């Protein structure tokens, strides 16, 4: 048997950042000034988002996790420098601790105007910040196979990323309230199983034909075969607080894809589970983060989430050296030790009783490697 090549598992990382007033730490419209200035340096790796208090960045196509690390670090540093020069502060979390969406301005753009016109308050209130990780695929047929299987692991990685325990000044009781906000949108959550790429394309084309959507980018699932690129796009995670957390999560998604590809190459498949079962685990992950339990469907029993994450690390262990991402994957152990972004936000709030200190902490962590 010829050796398996993992070269096509490239990476692309997109992060959504919050723009804050440097003194009050409220979310603040930057009137696209940050985007305008950043474009002069990093071109189309920066763009505006629907709310004017959000800046989105995206890396180049990265051949490995080290390229992704350098790109994400540079993007955060560039945006932070420009924002500081313009009198703003930056942060990375799934939601802002206390700002209210009603006071935030919508970007005047035809696409965002269409979304707001259709979805109304669900769109205007969608003031959230996510992480999207693209993993390159050899073709779309392999992409749908890997997407089908990778669905099972979404709650495990989501639990690690939880970073939005507060919403509009309230402690929500969730480790990730961001997805509860996003649930108001149509075509969100865990995707269904598709038996082939043709079945997936038929689904998309039916939605377009019946005027449900005008293009496939309005399918906002937690994971999707990208409509234009040969990638599987993981969309479930809160925006992590630090660079190392983002890179560890990206490496984990890359390793999951590579391991599923290896199994396929050896004529083996990972078992497929119903969307409804995986959704049960997603809810648990959002509610409890890494401190709860998920369902092990093979054992038909609850298992400590941390234990299942360690099992996931064991599952992908035989591909991480081929990918060159062991050092990034190893940071997952640090995340399990220090707690997620949500855990650290809650610790600051417990110690100080002041959500402004939580926002200050988020800002201070933005450039932490």
C-alpha positions, -999 to +999 in steps of 0.1 A: +000+000+000+014+034-010+018+059+018-010+083+025-005+120+015-019+146+039-006+176+018-041+187+007-053+193+043-045+230+041-059+254+066-078+287+065-088+305+097-114+332+101-119+351+133-145+378+143-133+404+167-151+429+189-144+466+188-146+484+221-143+519+236-109+520+253-124+535+286-159+522+289-151+489+271-186+491+256-189+478+220-184+507+197-189+513+160-156+520+142-174+532+111-152+508+091-121+529+099-102+499+111-111+479+080-101+508+058-067+513+074-060+475+077-068+470+040-038+491+031-016+466+049-033+432+047-057+437+017-087+415+016-077+395+047-099+420+066-135+429+060-165+445+076-192+425+093-229+431+096-226+450+129-202+480+129-186+469+162-172+437+145-141+432+124-136+399+106-102+386+095-091+356+075-057+340+069-042+330+036-045+293+026-019+279+050+000+247+042+005+238+078-004+248+114+028+269+118+018+291+088-017+295+104-001+305+137+020+332+121-009+345+100-033+346+130-007+363+152+001+389+125-036+396+119-044+401+156-013+423+160-020+444+129-057+450+139-048+458+175-022+483+164-045+500+140-074+500+164-052+515+192-040+542+168-076+551+160-087+551+197-103+517+199-097+485+219-100+450+206-112+417+221-120+381+212-149+362+228-182+347+216-203+376+230-196+409+247-202+407+285-226+436+288-232+456+256-267+456+242-274+449+205-301+475+203-275+503+205-252+488+178-253+501+142-257+478+111-232+481+083-248+497+052-243+470+026-267+454+002-260+419+015-265+429+052-296+450+043-311+419+026-304+397+056-319+422+080-349+428+058-356+390+057-347+380+092-356+412+111-348+412+148-331+378+146-305+395+124-302+427+143-297+409+176-271+385+161-242+404+178-219+374+182-183+365+173-172+332+159-143+311+147-144+294+113-118+269+103-115+256+067-097+223+061-087+216+025-100+185+007-088+166-024-123+169-039-159+175-030-168+139-028-143+133-001-154+165+015-190+153+020-178+120+034-155+137+059-182+162+068-207+134+075-183+117+099-168+148+115-202+159+127-199+135+157-168+154+170-183+189+168-196+191+204-162+179+217-143+207+201-171+232+207-168+225+245-132+235+243-140+267+226-168+279+249-162+316+255-195+334+259-210+330+293-225+366+295-251+383+274-263+419+277-250+421+313-264+388+325-247+356+336-266+333+313-257+300+330-242+288+297-206+284+289-215+294+253-245+315+249-234+326+214-250+296+197-283+302+215-283+337+199-275+322+165-301+295+168-327+322+158-313+320+123-326+294+098-304+267+085-282+266+116-270+238+140-257+203+133-262+194+096-280+163+084-262+133+068-259+135+030-254+102+012-234+119-016-222+153-029-249+151-055-276+148-028-261+178-010-260+198-042-296+188-050-306+201-016-289+234-021-303+238-056-339+231-043-335+259-017-323+283-044-351+272-069-378+278-042-364+312-031-354+300+003-319+313-003-301+330-032-268+313-027-253+284-007-235+308+017-268+313+035-266+278+048-251+286+082-246+251+097-220+243+123-201+224+096-206+226+058-189+217+026-180+251+014-201+261-017-171+276-036-139+261-022-127+225-018-129+227+020-149+215+049-157+246+070-161+242+108-183+270+121-194+258+155-168+275+178-169+307+198-140+330+189-112+320+213-097+345+236-060+338+226-040+329+195-029+296+210-064+285+216-074+293+181-045+274+167-051+244+189-087+242+178-077+246+141-051+218+145-077+195+161-102+200+132-074+194+107-064+162+125-100+149+127-103+153+089-069+136+083-078+107+106-112+102+089-094+103+055-069+077+067-098+054+078-115+059+044-082+051+026-080+018+045-117+010+036-129+018+071-155+043+082-164+060+114-199+052+125-226+077+116-249+091+142-283+109+138-283+146+139-307+145+168-282+126+190-253+149+181-275+179+189-280+165+224-242+166+229-240+201+214-265+214+240-245+199+268-212+213+255-228+248+252-243+246+287-214+231+307-183+235+285-156+210+295-170+205+330-200+184+321-207+151+304-214+141+269-231+110+256-209+082+244-233+068+219-213+036+215-215+029+252-249+045+255-238+062+286-228+097+299-190+102+300-171+131+315-164+156+287-127+159+295-123+121+293-139+122+258-116+150+247-086+129+258-101+100+239-104+123+208-067+132+212-058+095+212-080+089+182-061+114+160-027+107+175-014+087+146-019+115+121-007+146+140+030+140+132+023+136+095+005+170+097+033+185+118+008+198+143+017+179+175+029+210+193-004+228+185-025+198+195-006+195+228-020+229+238-053+212+242-039+198+275-032+234+286-067+244+277-081+215+298-059+226+327-065+263+327-102+262+316-119+276+286-123+313+278-157+310+295-142+296+326-116+323+328-142+351+322-163+336+350-133+335+373-127+373+368-164+380+375-163+358+406-133+376+419-143+412+411-181+412+406-177+436+378-184+428+341-162+458+330-133+439+345-143+409+324-142+430+292-109+444+303-096+409+307-108+400+272-090+430+258-058+421+277-058+385+263-062+395+227-025+394+218-015+367+242+002+340+222 
